């Protein structure tokens, strides 16, 4: 159980950092971890909708899927902020 938690913290940190760079955001390590873990859930859902993609790809696949989800999450948050400010 502890190794699973550590795995998701590491994946979340890497995915959150990558998404931060892609979306030109500025967050700290804690937010990167949270964004990456939530992004993993979103990315897992999106990739699960694709019939031709095998979801069991290991560590690097997990980072890729979590990064995809984190980018989607940051994009949605930015759109929400733009809409709220207008």
C-alpha positions as CSV (number, residue, x, y, z in Angstrom):
1,X,0.0,0.0,0.0
2,X,2.8,2.4,0.9
3,X,4.6,1.7,-2.4
4,X,1.4,2.4,-4.3
5,X,1.0,5.8,-2.5
6,X,4.6,6.7,-3.2
7,X,4.2,5.6,-6.9
8,X,1.2,8.0,-7.3
9,X,3.0,10.9,-5.5
10,X,6.0,10.5,-7.8
11,X,3.8,10.2,-10.9
12,X,1.7,13.1,-9.8
13,X,4.8,15.3,-9.2
14,X,6.3,14.5,-12.6
15,X,3.0,14.8,-14.4
16,X,2.0,18.0,-12.6
17,X,5.4,19.5,-13.4
18,X,5.2,18.6,-17.1
19,X,1.7,20.0,-17.3
20,X,2.9,23.2,-15.5
21,X,5.6,23.6,-18.2
22,X,3.2,22.8,-21.1
23,X,0.5,25.2,-19.9
24,X,3.0,27.8,-18.8
25,X,1.6,27.9,-15.2
26,X,3.5,28.6,-12.0
27,X,2.7,26.2,-9.2
28,X,4.7,24.7,-6.3
29,X,5.5,21.1,-5.7
30,X,2.4,20.4,-3.6
31,X,0.1,21.7,-6.3
32,X,2.0,19.8,-9.0
33,X,1.4,16.6,-7.0
34,X,-2.3,17.3,-6.6
35,X,-2.8,18.4,-10.2
36,X,-0.8,15.3,-11.4
37,X,-2.9,12.9,-9.3
38,X,-6.2,14.4,-10.3
39,X,-4.8,14.5,-13.9
40,X,-4.2,10.8,-13.6
41,X,-7.8,10.2,-12.9
42,X,-9.0,12.5,-15.7
43,X,-6.4,11.0,-18.1
44,X,-7.3,7.5,-17.1
45,X,-11.0,8.2,-17.8
46,X,-10.2,9.8,-21.2
47,X,-7.8,7.0,-22.3
48,X,-10.3,4.4,-21.1
49,X,-12.8,5.8,-23.6
50,X,-10.5,5.0,-26.5
51,X,-11.2,1.4,-27.7
52,X,-7.8,0.9,-29.3
53,X,-5.5,1.9,-26.3
54,X,-4.2,-0.6,-23.8
55,X,-4.3,1.1,-20.4
56,X,-1.6,-1.1,-18.8
57,X,1.6,0.5,-19.9
58,X,3.8,0.8,-16.8
59,X,5.5,3.8,-15.2
60,X,6.1,6.0,-18.4
61,X,2.6,5.3,-19.7
62,X,1.2,6.4,-16.3
63,X,3.2,9.6,-16.5
64,X,1.9,10.2,-20.0
65,X,-1.7,9.6,-19.2
66,X,-1.5,11.7,-16.0
67,X,0.2,14.5,-17.9
68,X,-2.6,14.5,-20.5
69,X,-5.2,14.6,-17.7
70,X,-3.3,17.4,-15.9
71,X,-3.1,19.5,-19.0
72,X,-6.9,19.0,-19.6
73,X,-7.5,20.0,-16.0
74,X,-5.3,23.2,-16.2
75,X,-6.9,24.1,-19.5
76,X,-10.4,23.7,-17.9
77,X,-9.4,25.8,-14.9
78,X,-8.0,28.5,-17.1
79,X,-11.2,28.6,-19.2
80,X,-13.3,28.8,-16.0
81,X,-11.1,31.7,-14.7
82,X,-11.5,33.5,-18.0
83,X,-15.2,33.0,-18.0
84,X,-15.5,34.2,-14.4
85,X,-13.5,37.3,-14.9
86,X,-15.5,38.4,-17.9
